[in-house]
Amino acid sequence: MTDAQIPQGDMRVSNADRDQVVSILHEAVAEGRLTQAESEERETSARAAVTFNDLAAVTADLPSTVVEPTGQTPDLMRIDRRFGTINFEAPWVVPKRIEIKLILGDVKLDFTQAVFNQDSVELDVDLGIGGDLVLVTVPGIKVVADHLKLRQGELKISPRAEDEDGDTPVKFTIKVSGRIRFGDIEVRPARRSPNEWVRGSGVS
């Protein structure tokens, strides 16, 4: 059986993968999310984990964190994480370059309230087993992925993600490069509430 035939969560983990989860547990204790006893119990499970599904269960109720950019335009934002979910939804400053490396987790970059101080961003991705990236866009934002390498996974761009009206000029470009080994990238517009759909304006 080849790697492509094995479900992502059933693939076997390495000692480095186990160590990463133990680090997350220690951080959770420091933040007051877990007691020491809970952390020790979960660490035992992490050390005994065989598959990615085993490890995911240990941290399923813990958030992943990442330092957000400051008000100034940074050159680089790097997200390197195994497991968990990272969301950028509140107003945030888009850097010149974003690097995302993810295994068995989710990252959402919501550009609907983002601050743009340039006309494009370089987005370099390395999505491993179960790594999923969602880009939430508005009309006027274009996604270009000519240099993205796909092994196992998909790049899904909603027809409404870039131009709902069909005549919106491009104001900002997300240039996606890197590789997808066993994950997905979804580009979609912001979801509207039922009332906003009736009015025909607004995003949520």
Secondary structure in CASP SS format (residue, H / E / C, confidence):
PFRMAT SS
TARGET T0000
AUTHOR 0000-0000-0000
METHOD secondary structure of the structure
MODEL  1
M C 1.00
T C 1.00
D H 1.00
A H 1.00
Q H 1.00
I C 1.00
P C 1.00
Q H 1.00
G H 1.00
D H 1.00
M C 1.00
R E 1.00
V C 1.00
S C 1.00
N H 1.00
A H 1.00
D H 1.00
R H 1.00
D H 1.00
Q H 1.00
V H 1.00
V H 1.00
S H 1.00
I H 1.00
L H 1.00
H H 1.00
E H 1.00
A H 1.00
V H 1.00
A H 1.00
E C 1.00
G C 1.00
R C 1.00
L C 1.00
T C 1.00
Q H 1.00
A H 1.00
E H 1.00
S H 1.00
E H 1.00
E H 1.00
R H 1.00
E H 1.00
T H 1.00
S H 1.00
A H 1.00
R H 1.00
A C 1.00
A C 1.00
V C 1.00
T E 1.00
F H 1.00
N H 1.00
D H 1.00
L H 1.00
A H 1.00
A H 1.00
V H 1.00
T C 1.00
A C 1.00
D C 1.00
L C 1.00
P C 1.00
S C 1.00
T C 1.00
V C 1.00
V C 1.00
E C 1.00
P C 1.00
T C 1.00
G C 1.00
Q C 1.00
T C 1.00
P C 1.00
D C 1.00
L E 1.00
M E 1.00
R E 1.00
I E 1.00
D E 1.00
R E 1.00
R E 1.00
F C 1.00
G C 1.00
T E 1.00
I E 1.00
N E 1.00
F E 1.00
E C 1.00
A C 1.00
P C 1.00
W C 1.00
V E 1.00
V C 1.00
P C 1.00
K C 1.00
R E 1.00
I E 1.00
E E 1.00
I E 1.00
K E 1.00
L E 1.00
I E 1.00
L C 1.00
G E 1.00
D E 1.00
V E 1.00
K E 1.00
L E 1.00
D E 1.00
F C 1.00
T C 1.00
Q C 1.00
A C 1.00
V E 1.00
F C 1.00
N C 1.00
Q C 1.00
D C 1.00
S E 1.00
V E 1.00
E E 1.00
L E 1.00
D E 1.00
V E 1.00
D E 1.00
L E 1.00
G C 1.00
I C 1.00
G C 1.00
G E 1.00
D E 1.00
L E 1.00
V E 1.00
L E 1.00
V E 1.00
T E 1.00
V C 1.00
P C 1.00
G C 1.00
I E 1.00
K E 1.00
V E 1.00
V E 1.00
A E 1.00
D E 1.00
H E 1.00
L E 1.00
K E 1.00
L E 1.00
R C 1.00
Q C 1.00
G E 1.00
E E 1.00
L E 1.00
K E 1.00
I E 1.00
S C 1.00
P H 1.00
R H 1.00
A H 1.00
E H 1.00
D C 1.00
E C 1.00
D C 1.00
G C 1.00
D C 1.00
T C 1.00
P C 1.00
V C 1.00
K C 1.00
F E 1.00
T E 1.00
I E 1.00
K E 1.00
V E 1.00
S E 1.00
G E 1.00
R E 1.00
I E 1.00
R C 1.00
F C 1.00
G E 1.00
D E 1.00
I E 1.00
E E 1.00
V E 1.00
R E 1.00
P E 1.00
A C 1.00
R C 1.00
R C 1.00
S C 1.00
P H 1.00
N H 1.00
E H 1.00
W H 1.00
V H 1.00
R H 1.00
G C 1.00
S C 1.00
G C 1.00
V C 1.00
S C 1.00
END
